Amino acid sequence: MRIGKVIGSVHATRKVQSLTGYRLLILEVLGKGLKPTGEKLIAVDTIDAGPGDVVYFVEARDATLALKHELTPSDATIVGLVEGFE
C-alpha cells in the first residue's frame, strides 16, 4: 500500500466493460514526509476521490481484488482516503 495525491483524471471513451462505472485518476506518488517522489500513475477510483485528495492505493494483484470483478485489469486501485497523519 502506498500514498498518493490526486492531480487529475483520465477521460476514456472506450474501456474494458468491467471498468464501467469507475473513474480513472492521475496520482502523484508521495514518499517520506509526504514529499512527491516524481512518480505519477493512473489508478482506478473506488472511493470517489477528487483533485487534491491524499489517498492510499494498492498495486499488482491487490489492485484487482479491490474491484467488483477480480479479472478487471488494474495496476493500481485507490482504496482509501487519508484524513490525517501522526
N, CA, C and O atoms as CSV, one atom per row, in Angstrom:
chain,resi,resn,atom,element,x,y,z
A,1,MET,N,N,0.854,-1.163,0.000
A,1,MET,CA,C,0.000,0.000,0.000
A,1,MET,C,C,0.908,1.236,0.000
A,1,MET,O,O,1.892,1.309,0.735
A,2,ARG,N,N,0.542,2.202,-0.849
A,2,ARG,CA,C,1.309,3.448,-0.935
A,2,ARG,C,C,0.352,4.641,-0.880
A,2,ARG,O,O,-0.867,4.484,-0.956
A,3,ILE,N,N,0.929,5.822,-0.749
A,3,ILE,CA,C,0.132,7.050,-0.632
A,3,ILE,C,C,0.388,7.928,-1.849
A,3,ILE,O,O,1.510,8.013,-2.349
A,4,GLY,N,N,-0.685,8.587,-2.320
A,4,GLY,CA,C,-0.571,9.487,-3.453
A,4,GLY,C,C,-1.554,10.629,-3.342
A,4,GLY,O,O,-2.484,10.597,-2.536
A,5,LYS,N,N,-1.334,11.637,-4.160
A,5,LYS,CA,C,-2.223,12.811,-4.211
A,5,LYS,C,C,-2.868,12.861,-5.585
A,5,LYS,O,O,-2.189,12.725,-6.603
A,6,VAL,N,N,-4.178,13.056,-5.613
A,6,VAL,CA,C,-4.915,13.132,-6.875
A,6,VAL,C,C,-4.582,14.459,-7.551
A,6,VAL,O,O,-4.772,15.532,-6.979
A,7,ILE,N,N,-4.077,14.357,-8.794
A,7,ILE,CA,C,-3.716,15.582,-9.521
A,7,ILE,C,C,-4.477,15.741,-10.833
A,7,ILE,O,O,-4.286,16.725,-11.547
A,8,GLY,N,N,-5.326,14.792,-11.147
A,8,GLY,CA,C,-6.090,14.900,-12.392
A,8,GLY,C,C,-6.900,13.651,-12.660
A,8,GLY,O,O,-6.954,12.734,-11.840
A,9,SER,N,N,-7.527,13.631,-13.821
A,9,SER,CA,C,-8.331,12.471,-14.194
A,9,SER,C,C,-8.109,12.144,-15.664
A,9,SER,O,O,-7.642,12.973,-16.445
A,10,VAL,N,N,-8.455,10.921,-16.012
A,10,VAL,CA,C,-8.342,10.448,-17.388
A,10,VAL,C,C,-9.756,10.212,-17.899
A,10,VAL,O,O,-10.560,9.569,-17.224
A,11,HIS,N,N,-10.060,10.718,-19.068
A,11,HIS,CA,C,-11.371,10.501,-19.678
A,11,HIS,C,C,-11.197,9.518,-20.828
A,11,HIS,O,O,-10.511,9.806,-21.809
A,12,ALA,N,N,-11.825,8.360,-20.693
A,12,ALA,CA,C,-11.717,7.320,-21.720
A,12,ALA,C,C,-13.086,7.085,-22.344
A,12,ALA,O,O,-14.054,6.788,-21.645
A,13,THR,N,N,-13.160,7.220,-23.655
A,13,THR,CA,C,-14.436,6.990,-24.333
A,13,THR,C,C,-14.687,5.504,-24.527
A,13,THR,O,O,-15.831,5.082,-24.697
A,14,ARG,N,N,-13.622,4.709,-24.501
A,14,ARG,CA,C,-13.764,3.252,-24.626
A,14,ARG,C,C,-12.853,2.614,-23.594
A,14,ARG,O,O,-11.684,2.978,-23.471
A,15,LYS,N,N,-13.397,1.658,-22.853
A,15,LYS,CA,C,-12.592,0.922,-21.890
A,15,LYS,C,C,-13.208,-0.445,-21.661
A,15,LYS,O,O,-14.330,-0.708,-22.093
A,16,VAL,N,N,-12.489,-1.299,-20.994
A,16,VAL,CA,C,-12.960,-2.647,-20.698
A,16,VAL,C,C,-14.285,-2.543,-19.947
A,16,VAL,O,O,-14.434,-1.718,-19.045
A,17,GLN,N,N,-15.233,-3.377,-20.323
A,17,GLN,CA,C,-16.578,-3.300,-19.748
A,17,GLN,C,C,-16.570,-3.388,-18.221
A,17,GLN,O,O,-17.389,-2.741,-17.568
A,18,SER,N,N,-15.663,-4.173,-17.640
A,18,SER,CA,C,-15.633,-4.312,-16.181
A,18,SER,C,C,-15.172,-3.037,-15.475
A,18,SER,O,O,-15.280,-2.943,-14.253
A,19,LEU,N,N,-14.658,-2.054,-16.222
A,19,LEU,CA,C,-14.289,-0.756,-15.633
A,19,LEU,C,C,-15.422,0.267,-15.737
A,19,LEU,O,O,-15.271,1.399,-15.277
A,20,THR,N,N,-16.534,-0.110,-16.327
A,20,THR,CA,C,-17.677,0.795,-16.432
A,20,THR,C,C,-18.134,1.193,-15.030
A,20,THR,O,O,-18.317,0.342,-14.159
A,21,GLY,N,N,-18.313,2.487,-14.828
A,21,GLY,CA,C,-18.741,2.986,-13.530
A,21,GLY,C,C,-17.593,3.442,-12.644
A,21,GLY,O,O,-17.818,4.086,-11.619
A,22,TYR,N,N,-16.367,3.115,-13.027
A,22,TYR,CA,C,-15.191,3.557,-12.277
A,22,TYR,C,C,-14.530,4.725,-12.992
A,22,TYR,O,O,-14.497,4.774,-14.222
A,23,ARG,N,N,-14.001,5.671,-12.209
A,23,ARG,CA,C,-13.217,6.760,-12.781
A,23,ARG,C,C,-11.742,6.385,-12.731
A,23,ARG,O,O,-11.318,5.604,-11.879
A,24,LEU,N,N,-10.974,6.941,-13.638
A,24,LEU,CA,C,-9.532,6.762,-13.657
A,24,LEU,C,C,-8.889,8.082,-13.259
A,24,LEU,O,O,-9.118,9.107,-13.901
A,25,LEU,N,N,-8.083,8.060,-12.197
A,25,LEU,CA,C,-7.473,9.280,-11.681
A,25,LEU,C,C,-5.955,9.232,-11.815
A,25,LEU,O,O,-5.346,8.164,-11.743
A,26,ILE,N,N,-5.360,10.395,-12.009
A,26,ILE,CA,C,-3.906,10.511,-12.067
A,26,ILE,C,C,-3.407,10.824,-10.661
A,26,ILE,O,O,-3.870,11.773,-10.027
A,27,LEU,N,N,-2.460,10.021,-10.177
A,27,LEU,CA,C,-1.900,10.211,-8.845
A,27,LEU,C,C,-0.438,10.606,-8.939
A,27,LEU,O,O,0.298,10.124,-9.800
A,28,GLU,N,N,-0.025,11.496,-8.034
A,28,GLU,CA,C,1.382,11.793,-7.831
A,28,GLU,C,C,1.770,11.042,-6.569
A,28,GLU,O,O,1.233,11.318,-5.496
A,29,VAL,N,N,2.695,10.098,-6.682
A,29,VAL,CA,C,3.081,9.261,-5.550
A,29,VAL,C,C,3.851,10.099,-4.530
A,29,VAL,O,O,4.731,10.883,-4.886
A,30,LEU,N,N,3.501,9.914,-3.248
A,30,LEU,CA,C,4.152,10.630,-2.160
A,30,LEU,C,C,5.046,9.675,-1.379
A,30,LEU,O,O,4.694,8.514,-1.174
A,31,GLY,N,N,6.204,10.169,-0.944
A,31,GLY,CA,C,7.150,9.365,-0.184
A,31,GLY,C,C,7.257,9.859,1.245
A,31,GLY,O,O,6.294,10.385,1.803
A,32,LYS,N,N,8.433,9.689,1.836
A,32,LYS,CA,C,8.671,10.117,3.217
A,32,LYS,C,C,8.374,11.597,3.378
A,32,LYS,O,O,8.720,12.411,2.521
A,33,GLY,N,N,7.735,11.933,4.477
A,33,GLY,CA,C,7.375,13.316,4.736
A,33,GLY,C,C,6.334,13.852,3.784
A,33,GLY,O,O,6.160,15.064,3.660
A,34,LEU,N,N,5.636,12.949,3.105
A,34,LEU,CA,C,4.603,13.307,2.117
A,34,LEU,C,C,5.148,14.195,1.001
A,34,LEU,O,O,4.435,15.039,0.459
A,35,LYS,N,N,6.406,13.994,0.671
A,35,LYS,CA,C,7.013,14.742,-0.417
A,35,LYS,C,C,6.843,13.955,-1.721
A,35,LYS,O,O,6.995,12.734,-1.727
A,36,PRO,N,N,6.530,14.640,-2.822
A,36,PRO,CA,C,6.371,13.963,-4.114
A,36,PRO,C,C,7.655,13.242,-4.523
A,36,PRO,O,O,8.753,13.778,-4.376
A,37,THR,N,N,7.502,12.032,-5.034
A,37,THR,CA,C,8.655,11.244,-5.487
A,37,THR,C,C,8.976,11.501,-6.951
A,37,THR,O,O,10.033,11.103,-7.441
A,38,GLY,N,N,8.066,12.163,-7.642
A,38,GLY,CA,C,8.238,12.384,-9.077
A,38,GLY,C,C,7.521,11.330,-9.908
A,38,GLY,O,O,7.350,11.498,-11.116
A,39,GLU,N,N,7.102,10.248,-9.266
A,39,GLU,CA,C,6.383,9.182,-9.962
A,39,GLU,C,C,4.904,9.544,-10.069
A,39,GLU,O,O,4.299,10.016,-9.106
A,40,LYS,N,N,4.337,9.319,-11.236
A,40,LYS,CA,C,2.910,9.536,-11.459
A,40,LYS,C,C,2.322,8.268,-12.053
A,40,LYS,O,O,2.993,7.552,-12.795
A,41,LEU,N,N,1.070,7.995,-11.725
A,41,LEU,CA,C,0.418,6.812,-12.271
A,41,LEU,C,C,-1.074,7.026,-12.360
A,41,LEU,O,O,-1.614,7.972,-11.789
A,42,ILE,N,N,-1.735,6.140,-13.081
A,42,ILE,CA,C,-3.186,6.176,-13.219
A,42,ILE,C,C,-3.763,5.060,-12.373
A,42,ILE,O,O,-3.302,3.921,-12.439
A,43,ALA,N,N,-4.779,5.385,-11.570
A,43,ALA,CA,C,-5.391,4.397,-10.680
A,43,ALA,C,C,-6.907,4.406,-10.837
A,43,ALA,O,O,-7.516,5.434,-11.135
A,44,VAL,N,N,-7.493,3.243,-10.630
A,44,VAL,CA,C,-8.951,3.109,-10.629
A,44,VAL,C,C,-9.463,3.657,-9.295
A,44,VAL,O,O,-8.934,3.310,-8.239
A,45,ASP,N,N,-10.482,4.505,-9.339
A,45,ASP,CA,C,-11.028,5.135,-8.136
A,45,ASP,C,C,-12.230,4.350,-7.614
A,45,ASP,O,O,-13.223,4.193,-8.323
A,46,THR,N,N,-12.145,3.858,-6.382
A,46,THR,CA,C,-13.272,3.139,-5.771
A,46,THR,C,C,-13.914,3.924,-4.638
A,46,THR,O,O,-14.868,3.444,-4.026
A,47,ILE,N,N,-13.406,5.140,-4.340
A,47,ILE,CA,C,-13.895,5.884,-3.168
A,47,ILE,C,C,-14.426,7.268,-3.501
A,47,ILE,O,O,-14.768,8.026,-2.593
A,48,ASP,N,N,-14.503,7.615,-4.774
A,48,ASP,CA,C,-14.972,8.939,-5.206
A,48,ASP,C,C,-14.040,10.054,-4.731
A,48,ASP,O,O,-14.492,11.067,-4.197
A,49,ALA,N,N,-12.747,9.858,-4.930
A,49,ALA,CA,C,-11.746,10.867,-4.570
A,49,ALA,C,C,-11.800,12.016,-5.567
A,49,ALA,O,O,-12.331,11.878,-6.669
A,50,GLY,N,N,-11.242,13.151,-5.161
A,50,GLY,CA,C,-11.241,14.317,-6.029
A,50,GLY,C,C,-9.886,14.991,-6.062
A,50,GLY,O,O,-8.982,14.598,-5.325
A,51,PRO,N,N,-9.731,15.999,-6.904
A,51,PRO,CA,C,-8.455,16.703,-7.035
A,51,PRO,C,C,-7.968,17.231,-5.685
A,51,PRO,O,O,-8.725,17.848,-4.935
A,52,GLY,N,N,-6.693,16.979,-5.393
A,52,GLY,CA,C,-6.098,17.447,-4.151
A,52,GLY,C,C,-6.210,16.464,-2.997
A,52,GLY,O,O,-5.519,16.621,-1.990
A,53,ASP,N,N,-7.069,15.452,-3.119
A,53,ASP,CA,C,-7.205,14.454,-2.049
A,53,ASP,C,C,-5.944,13.608,-1.939
A,53,ASP,O,O,-5.329,13.244,-2.941
A,54,VAL,N,N,-5.573,13.303,-0.693
A,54,VAL,CA,C,-4.479,12.367,-0.442
A,54,VAL,C,C,-5.128,11.012,-0.184
A,54,VAL,O,O,-6.003,10.888,0.673
A,55,VAL,N,N,-4.698,10.005,-0.925
A,55,VAL,CA,C,-5.330,8.688,-0.890
A,55,VAL,C,C,-4.275,7.605,-0.691
A,55,VAL,O,O,-3.082,7.834,-0.892
A,56,TYR,N,N,-4.735,6.428,-0.296
A,56,TYR,CA,C,-3.827,5.291,-0.336
A,56,TYR,C,C,-4.345,4.312,-1.370
A,56,TYR,O,O,-5.550,4.169,-1.580
A,57,PHE,N,N,-3.389,3.638,-2.014
A,57,PHE,CA,C,-3.734,2.762,-3.116
A,57,PHE,C,C,-2.921,1.476,-3.044
A,57,PHE,O,O,-1.851,1.423,-2.437
A,58,VAL,N,N,-3.455,0.454,-3.673
A,58,VAL,CA,C,-2.784,-0.841,-3.747
A,58,VAL,C,C,-2.426,-1.119,-5.198
A,58,VAL,O,O,-3.024,-0.567,-6.121
A,59,GLU,N,N,-1.437,-1.988,-5.380
A,59,GLU,CA,C,-0.954,-2.284,-6.724
A,59,GLU,C,C,-0.895,-3.787,-6.961
A,59,GLU,O,O,-1.131,-4.590,-6.058
A,60,ALA,N,N,-0.578,-4.138,-8.181
A,60,ALA,CA,C,-0.401,-5.525,-8.617
A,60,ALA,C,C,-1.688,-6.320,-8.392
A,60,ALA,O,O,-2.774,-5.805,-8.658
A,61,ARG,N,N,-1.594,-7.533,-7.919
A,61,ARG,CA,C,-2.760,-8.412,-7.739
A,61,ARG,C,C,-3.769,-7.794,-6.771
A,61,ARG,O,O,-4.977,-7.931,-6.965
A,62,ASP,N,N,-3.283,-7.116,-5.733
A,62,ASP,CA,C,-4.180,-6.478,-4.769
A,62,ASP,C,C,-5.088,-5.444,-5.431
A,62,ASP,O,O,-6.209,-5.224,-4.973
A,63,ALA,N,N,-4.616,-4.812,-6.497
A,63,ALA,CA,C,-5.407,-3.797,-7.198
A,63,ALA,C,C,-6.659,-4.399,-7.815
A,63,ALA,O,O,-7.700,-3.743,-7.861
A,64,THR,N,N,-6.577,-5.623,-8.285
A,64,THR,CA,C,-7.754,-6.244,-8.888
A,64,THR,C,C,-8.707,-6.796,-7.836
A,64,THR,O,O,-9.913,-6.862,-8.072
A,65,LEU,N,N,-8.185,-7.192,-6.680
A,65,LEU,CA,C,-9.031,-7.736,-5.614
A,65,LEU,C,C,-9.973,-6.682,-5.031
A,65,LEU,O,O,-11.022,-7.028,-4.488
A,66,ALA,N,N,-9.615,-5.415,-5.137
A,66,ALA,CA,C,-10.436,-4.337,-4.589
A,66,ALA,C,C,-11.629,-3.990,-5.476
A,66,ALA,O,O,-12.472,-3.181,-5.088
A,67,LEU,N,N,-11.707,-4.587,-6.651
A,67,LEU,CA,C,-12.776,-4.278,-7.606
A,67,LEU,C,C,-13.848,-5.359,-7.591
A,67,LEU,O,O,-13.623,-6.464,-7.096
A,68,LYS,N,N,-15.020,-5.030,-8.140
A,68,LYS,CA,C,-16.150,-5.965,-8.136
A,68,LYS,C,C,-15.828,-7.266,-8.861
A,68,LYS,O,O,-16.191,-8.348,-8.399
A,69,HIS,N,N,-15.151,-7.156,-9.991
A,69,HIS,CA,C,-14.801,-8.334,-10.785
A,69,HIS,C,C,-13.297,-8.557,-10.674
A,69,HIS,O,O,-12.512,-7.692,-11.062
A,70,GLU,N,N,-12.897,-9.696,-10.155
A,70,GLU,CA,C,-11.481,-9.967,-9.910
A,70,GLU,C,C,-10.613,-9.949,-11.158
A,70,GLU,O,O,-9.401,-9.758,-11.053
A,71,LEU,N,N,-11.188,-10.138,-12.319
A,71,LEU,CA,C,-10.393,-10.157,-13.540
A,71,LEU,C,C,-10.329,-8.793,-14.226
A,71,LEU,O,O,-9.889,-8.701,-15.372
A,72,THR,N,N,-10.758,-7.740,-13.542
A,72,THR,CA,C,-10.675,-6.394,-14.100
A,72,THR,C,C,-9.212,-5.982,-14.179
A,72,THR,O,O,-8.493,-6.087,-13.186
A,73,PRO,N,N,-8.757,-5.517,-15.332
A,73,PRO,CA,C,-7.354,-5.119,-15.459
A,73,PRO,C,C,-7.083,-3.800,-14.731
A,73,PRO,O,O,-7.640,-2.759,-15.082
A,74,SER,N,N,-6.224,-3.858,-13.718
A,74,SER,CA,C,-5.833,-2.659,-12.978
A,74,SER,C,C,-4.454,-2.881,-12.372
A,74,SER,O,O,-4.207,-3.898,-11.724
A,75,ASP,N,N,-3.566,-1.927,-12.588
A,75,ASP,CA,C,-2.246,-1.976,-11.956
A,75,ASP,C,C,-2.253,-1.239,-10.627
A,75,ASP,O,O,-1.411,-1.499,-9.768
A,76,ALA,N,N,-3.209,-0.311,-10.449
A,76,ALA,CA,C,-3.310,0.456,-9.209
A,76,ALA,C,C,-4.779,0.794,-8.951
A,76,ALA,O,O,-5.504,1.187,-9.865
A,77,THR,N,N,-5.207,0.638,-7.702
A,77,THR,CA,C,-6.588,0.940,-7.317
A,77,THR,C,C,-6.589,1.720,-6.016
A,77,THR,O,O,-5.948,1.321,-5.043
A,78,ILE,N,N,-7.314,2.840,-6.001
A,78,ILE,CA,C,-7.443,3.656,-4.798
A,78,ILE,C,C,-8.431,2.960,-3.870
A,78,ILE,O,O,-9.541,2.620,-4.279
A,79,VAL,N,N,-8.021,2.748,-2.611
A,79,VAL,CA,C,-8.870,2.028,-1.669
A,79,VAL,C,C,-9.201,2.829,-0.406
A,79,VAL,O,O,-9.996,2.370,0.414
A,80,GLY,N,N,-8.609,4.013,-0.233
A,80,GLY,CA,C,-8.920,4.787,0.966
A,80,GLY,C,C,-8.499,6.238,0.846
A,80,GLY,O,O,-7.634,6.594,0.046
A,81,LEU,N,N,-9.131,7.065,1.663
A,81,LEU,CA,C,-8.853,8.492,1.736
A,81,LEU,C,C,-8.085,8.768,3.018
A,81,LEU,O,O,-8.511,8.352,4.095
A,82,VAL,N,N,-6.973,9.457,2.917
A,82,VAL,CA,C,-6.170,9.803,4.096
A,82,VAL,C,C,-6.751,11.076,4.693
A,82,VAL,O,O,-6.805,12.113,4.031
A,83,GLU,N,N,-7.184,10.994,5.942
A,83,GLU,CA,C,-7.795,12.150,6.600
A,83,GLU,C,C,-6.840,12.859,7.548
A,83,GLU,O,O,-7.076,14.011,7.913
A,84,GLY,N,N,-5.765,12.191,7.954
A,84,GLY,CA,C,-4.819,12.815,8.856
A,84,GLY,C,C,-3.572,11.960,9.033
A,84,GLY,O,O,-3.537,10.797,8.634
A,85,PHE,N,N,-2.551,12.556,9.637
A,85,PHE,CA,C,-1.276,11.878,9.865
A,85,PHE,C,C,-0.819,12.137,11.286
A,85,PHE,O,O,-1.155,13.162,11.879
A,86,GLU,N,N,-0.049,11.200,11.830
A,86,GLU,CA,C,0.561,11.391,13.159
A,86,GLU,C,C,2.051,11.259,13.048
A,86,GLU,O,O,2.758,11.383,14.047
